[in-house]
Amino acid sequence: MGDRNSDGSLDLNQLRTFLAVHRAGSVTAGARLVGLSQPTVTTQLQALEKRLGYRLFERLPRGVVSTAAAVELAARVSGPLDALDGVAGRTVPDEPEPQPPVRLAGPAEMLAVQALPALAPLIARGVRLMVTAGLSEELLAGLRAGHYDLIVSTVRPRGRALVAEPLVDEEFVLVAAPEMADRIDTTRLRTDGPAALTGLPLVSYAADLPILRRYWRHVFGVRLSAEAAVVVADLRAGAAAVVAGAGISVLPRYLCATELSSGALIPLLDPADPPINTGFLVRRPGPASHSHIDLVHDQLRAAGRTW
């Protein structure tokens, strides 16, 4: 079979094969998705690359990574091909067991406290997970390149190459340990704002105080200009430092809910409009394939409604 149809257009089967490999992140997994042998998939990809005149994938020790040109091509063809397959009633062949691990990534704290406990029941059903923690922008780039199957992101991705669904809204709360809270005039805090916090040590996720600065701007309407007494790039460690009396901080409520319930942490304010950050569940576009990726996706979506 040539790499072009008789009318000169690109071969749709080759494009479908390309899209499957792009979404799966490996030739082997892509072959399962389209019901072809691995050598056939390799031949189709080589023919498509020859026709297009550029490379689509770079091989890695495990799987492949899409080139920038492939990411752009996938964004252009995924919608039309998915719509055409829906009209034609194409079905994805049953995948043989075992399926490859689902490559999940996201912020360490969200994964540890929310995502992984919610996914635990799937392990008994044969689902395997390969979990990576990192910053959202870096993880989004990795998802576009085919390194991950799903990510939880605190940043909404731009463009059409990825599909993002709101997963959970995390509310931020200003907290201190009881001993530290006793030093604060909360009435003055409500009326005079952050002047009541002058001199208290700050515990921050990063040296530029991103979460604290956002809270100050959103709740107090002023710019925070200060240095942190403790900088630790793990919100769980930051929460532990605050519980131990190291200072005050702003934390996601889900992360310190237990400490707030037990009294180990005290909320210093209860604003009517607290800062909210939306977490998104992001994947590459495509129809449901009834794979373990879909199981993980659906389980997280269901759990997100209870968080």
C-alpha positions in Angstrom: 0.0 0.0 0.0 1.3 3.4 -0.9 1.5 6.3 1.6 -1.2 8.2 -0.3 -4.7 7.5 -1.4 -5.6 7.6 -5.1 -6.8 11.2 -4.7 -3.4 12.3 -3.3 -4.5 12.7 0.3 -2.7 11.3 3.3 -3.6 7.7 4.3 -6.1 7.9 7.2 -5.0 4.6 8.6 -1.4 5.9 8.9 -2.7 9.0 10.6 -4.8 6.9 13.0 -1.7 4.8 13.8 0.4 7.9 14.4 -2.3 9.4 16.7 -2.4 6.1 18.7 1.3 6.0 19.2 1.4 9.7 20.1 -1.3 9.2 22.8 0.1 6.0 24.1 3.7 7.1 24.3 5.1 3.9 22.8 4.9 1.9 19.6 3.9 -1.2 21.4 1.0 0.4 23.3 -0.1 2.3 20.2 -0.2 -1.0 18.2 -2.5 -2.5 20.8 -4.8 0.5 20.6 -5.2 0.1 16.8 -5.1 -3.7 16.7 -2.0 -4.0 14.6 1.3 -5.7 15.0 4.3 -3.6 16.0 6.2 -4.1 12.7 3.1 -2.9 10.8 2.9 0.2 13.0 6.6 0.9 12.5 6.2 0.6 8.7 3.2 2.9 8.7 5.0 5.5 10.8 8.0 5.4 8.5 5.8 5.8 5.4 4.0 8.8 7.0 7.3 10.4 8.0 8.6 10.0 4.4 5.4 11.5 3.0 5.5 14.5 5.5 9.2 15.0 5.2 9.9 15.3 9.0 10.4 13.0 12.0 7.5 12.3 14.2 9.0 10.4 17.1 12.3 10.1 18.9 13.0 6.8 20.5 13.7 6.5 24.2 15.0 3.6 26.3 11.3 3.0 27.2 8.8 4.2 24.6 8.9 7.2 22.2 8.6 11.0 22.6 6.7 13.0 20.1 8.6 15.8 18.2 7.3 19.3 18.2 6.1 18.7 14.7 4.2 15.6 15.8 2.5 17.5 18.7 1.3 20.1 16.2 0.1 17.4 13.8 -1.8 15.6 16.5 -3.5 18.8 17.5 -4.7 19.3 13.9 -5.9 15.8 13.2 -7.1 14.4 16.5 -10.5 16.2 16.4 -11.4 15.3 12.8 -10.2 11.7 13.2 -12.1 11.2 16.4 -15.2 12.6 14.9 -14.9 10.4 11.8 -14.3 7.3 14.0 -17.4 8.1 16.0 -19.5 8.4 12.8 -18.0 5.2 11.4 -18.6 3.3 14.6 -15.0 2.2 14.9 -14.3 0.2 18.0 -11.0 -0.3 19.7 -9.9 -3.9 20.0 -9.7 -5.4 23.4 -6.3 -4.9 24.9 -4.4 -7.9 26.1 -3.4 -8.1 29.8 -1.3 -6.9 31.4 -1.6 -3.3 30.3 1.4 -1.0 30.8 1.5 1.1 33.9 -0.5 4.3 33.8 2.0 7.2 34.0 0.4 9.7 36.4 2.1 13.0 37.4 1.2 16.0 39.5 2.2 18.1 42.5 3.6 15.9 45.3 1.1 17.1 47.9 -2.0 16.5 45.7 -0.7 13.1 44.7 0.1 12.0 48.3 -3.0 13.4 50.0 -5.7 13.2 47.4 -4.9 11.2 44.2 -3.1 8.1 45.4 -5.5 7.2 48.2 -8.4 7.6 45.8 -6.7 5.3 43.3 -5.8 2.5 45.8 -8.9 0.4 45.0 -7.8 0.2 41.3 -4.7 -1.8 42.2 -6.8 -4.8 43.1 -8.2 -4.6 39.6 -4.8 -5.0 38.0 -4.0 -1.3 37.4 -0.4 -0.4 37.8 0.8 3.2 38.4 4.1 5.0 37.5 3.9 8.2 39.5 6.0 11.3 39.1 5.9 14.5 41.2 6.8 17.9 39.8 5.8 21.4 38.9 2.8 21.9 36.7 4.5 23.7 33.7 7.2 21.0 33.4 4.6 18.2 33.7 2.4 19.8 31.0 5.4 19.9 28.7 6.1 16.2 29.5 2.5 15.3 28.8 2.6 17.0 25.4 5.8 15.1 24.6 4.2 11.8 25.6 6.1 11.2 28.9 2.8 10.9 30.9 -0.7 9.6 30.4 -2.5 11.9 32.9 -1.4 14.8 35.1 -3.0 16.8 37.8 -2.1 20.4 37.1 -2.6 23.6 39.0 -2.2 25.4 35.7 -4.7 25.3 32.9 -2.9 24.3 29.7 -3.1 26.5 26.6 -3.8 25.3 23.1 -5.6 22.3 21.7 -3.0 19.7 22.2 -4.3 18.8 25.7 -7.7 18.4 27.3 -8.2 19.8 30.8 -11.1 19.2 33.1 -11.6 21.0 36.4 -10.9 18.4 39.1 -10.9 20.2 42.5 -10.8 23.7 44.0 -8.3 24.1 46.8 -9.0 26.8 49.3 -6.1 28.5 51.0 -6.2 29.3 54.7 -3.9 31.4 56.9 -2.8 29.2 59.9 -0.6 29.1 62.9 0.0 26.8 65.8 -2.1 27.6 69.0 0.9 29.2 70.8 1.6 31.4 67.8 -2.0 32.2 67.4 -2.2 33.4 71.0 0.3 36.1 70.1 -2.0 37.6 67.4 -4.8 40.1 68.0 -7.3 38.5 65.6 -9.7 41.4 66.1 -7.0 43.8 64.9 -6.2 41.4 62.1 -9.7 41.6 60.8 -9.8 45.4 61.0 -6.3 46.5 60.3 -5.1 43.6 58.1 -1.5 42.3 58.0 -0.2 45.0 60.3 -1.3 42.7 63.1 1.1 40.1 61.8 4.2 42.3 61.8 7.3 40.6 63.1 5.9 37.0 63.0 8.1 34.5 61.1 6.7 33.2 57.7 6.9 29.7 56.5 6.9 29.5 52.7 6.9 27.0 49.8 9.4 29.2 47.9 11.7 32.1 48.5 9.4 34.5 46.6 6.5 33.6 48.8 4.0 32.8 45.9 1.1 31.5 48.0 1.6 34.0 50.8 1.8 36.9 48.4 -1.4 35.8 46.6 -3.2 35.6 49.9 -2.1 39.0 51.0 -3.1 40.5 47.7 -6.5 38.7 47.5 -7.6 39.0 51.2 -5.8 42.1 52.4 -5.5 44.0 49.1 -1.8 44.8 49.7 1.5 43.6 48.4 3.5 41.4 50.8 7.1 42.5 51.2 8.9 40.2 53.5 11.4 37.4 53.7 10.5 33.9 54.9 12.0 32.5 58.0 11.6 28.9 56.6 11.6 28.0 52.9 10.8 24.4 52.1 9.6 23.1 48.7 7.1 20.7 50.2 3.8 22.0 51.6 3.6 19.0 53.9 6.9 19.8 55.4 5.8 23.5 55.7 2.7 22.4 57.5 4.7 20.4 59.9 7.0 23.4 60.6 3.9 25.5 61.3 2.5 22.9 63.7 5.8 22.9 65.5 5.6 26.6 66.0 8.1 27.8 63.4 5.8 30.5 62.1 2.6 31.3 60.2 1.8 30.2 56.7 -0.9 29.9 54.1 -1.8 26.3 53.2 -4.3 24.5 51.1 -7.2 23.5 53.4 -7.2 19.8 52.2 -3.6 19.5 53.3 -4.1 20.6 56.9 -7.7 19.5 57.4 -6.7 17.0 60.1 -4.6 19.5 62.0 -7.4 22.1 61.8 -9.9 19.6 63.2 -7.6 18.5 66.0 -6.6 22.1 67.0 -3.0 21.5 66.1 -3.4 24.5 63.7 -5.6 27.5 64.1 -7.2 29.4 61.2 -6.4 33.1 61.8 -9.1 34.4 59.4 -12.3 33.2 57.9 -12.7 35.5 54.9 -15.9 35.5 52.9 -14.0 35.1 49.7 -10.8 33.0 50.4 -8.3 32.5 47.6 -9.1 29.5 45.5 -6.8 27.5 43.1 -8.3 25.1 40.7 -6.6 21.8 40.0 -7.1 20.3 36.5 -7.0 16.7 35.3 -5.2 16.8 32.0 -4.7 14.3 29.2 -4.0 14.2 25.5 -7.2 14.3 23.4 -8.9 11.2 22.2 -11.9 8.9 22.6 -12.4 6.6 25.5 -10.4 3.4 24.9 -11.6 1.5 28.0 -8.0 1.1 29.1 -6.5 1.5 32.5 -5.8 5.1 31.7 -9.6 5.6 31.5 -10.1 3.8 34.8 -7.6 6.1 36.5 -9.2 9.1 34.8 -12.7 8.2 35.9 -11.7 7.3 39.4 -10.0 10.7 39.9 -13.0 12.5 38.4 -15.3 10.7 40.8 -13.0 11.3 43.8 -12.6 15.0 42.9 -16.3 15.6 43.5 -15.8 14.7 47.2 -12.6 16.6 47.9 
